[in-house]
């Protein structure tokens, strides 16, 4: 990491300390004037978009929003998310998460501004590629905002807008249009081959376009989905599969081991991952996930490890007990009583999980610093965070082929759907439905912060079904005890204290944080369409 990049990271860290998203990001004119003059400097200028701006999302919001709200997670301090009772006054997770996505957007906008105005001596393709990275990240920020809050303000000019207390929200349809426009630009202007470890490419953007088109197909389209968007999802997914450099990791378990997926060595299944550093200075380039989700310090070998009360929901426990063959993904994701993990605490001969009160998290839990070649530290696990994997693209492709049909036996759809299943040790199917694909994606990506966005995707075109899935989820406490002596398969007995929390059309969306409403009262007004002629080229 060179000195110029360190300077940029410090500036972004300063931005992260701002109190609300309406504050303008710091602009050091001296740095801007002397930077962005070479290809190396331009690429260093976009590097902070891969970690520090994502810290607040990864720290707590990823699982609170994607898995707690989705019904995958039980927790003693994030339960308000799966009870659909998050108050607008919440300053612990709601407000930081809302601001975190606008940090991503603000930094993307600011970097685009700097590249456009200061990268006067670099090749044009390098300049376009840097802007494409920014637009890729801005689209991601808006994807999370629209999926959690619905209508929100489109901020495209930091200087002109971020001090405007009269800012208003824009319609859901407008935000989805911006997301598609930004990702399309990224797909057209990013290089086909990555110019650096973990940097996004044309195919990264195409994979995201497949996800975005599949989702937008249902926006404002009750009952059925727009065929043009489904066709676009199919087109982009197919190009990633047929022409991209990605391969499915042979062993699902290996996807979530630090040595196989870090900022120096990205797993070949990753289309886009947050690139965490094995250091904590400046604060925010480190991965704090393990600190909050590992059951205790016996796993981390340090003073962190505060995840004793976080783990699989009863709803998921029942799935695993009903589907014993899905043991590869299960053990890689959750620790059940008596599970043994030889790669964790190798200095002690491995780690055996003994608790019965909850199935704690295993996915992204990589053990002590000693387990990881001396890299990382407390609050700093050296493993990247997947944002899009090839397995998801396979399932998007299968669903885009299915479309709104009741089922399909299409050879291409089955080939890629079954590729995901067989890797997990699950039997192939000869015909698949929407429900088959929807469930497969849930189990494949559980605790990767994805499932809520799948439920919202369904809600767009079939709100009744989406709400019925949520309403039926058991989110109560349970005990899970290993049946001593069982081997092939190993079995467990669960005792449930069933609790279900219904959702409404209103609580499908999170409230705008009260602190933001106080500063910008117009956020409470009805959303308006966005004028796209305002965007710079």
Buried (B, 14 or more C-beta within 10 A) or exposed (E): EEEBBEBBBBBBBEBBEBEBBBBBBBBBEEBBEEBBBBBEBBBBBBBBBBBBBBBBBBBBBBBBBBBBBBBBBBBEEBBBBBBBEBEBEBEEBBBBBBBBBBBBBBBBBBBBBBBBEBBEEBEEEBBBBBBBBBBBBBBBBBBBBBBBBBBBBBBBEBEEBBEBEEBBBBBBBBBBBBBBBBBBBBBEBBBEEBEEEBBBBBBBBBBBBBBBBBBBBBBEEEEEBBEEBBBBBBBBBBBBBEEBEBEBBEEBBBBBBBBBBBBEEBBEBBBBBBBBBBBBEBBBBBBBBBBBBBBEBBBBBBEBBBBBBBBBBBBBBBBBBEBBEBBBBBBBBBBBBBBEBEBBBBEEEEBBBEBBEBBBBBBBBBBBBEBBEEBBBBBBBBBBBBBBBBBBBBBBBBBBBBBEEEEBEBEBBBBBBBBBBEBBEBEEBEEBBBEBBBBBBBBBBBBBBBBBBBBBBBBBBBBEBBBEBBEEBBBBBBBBEBEEEEEEEBEBEBEBEEBBBEBEEEBBBBBBBBBBBEBBEBBEEEBEEBEEEEEEE
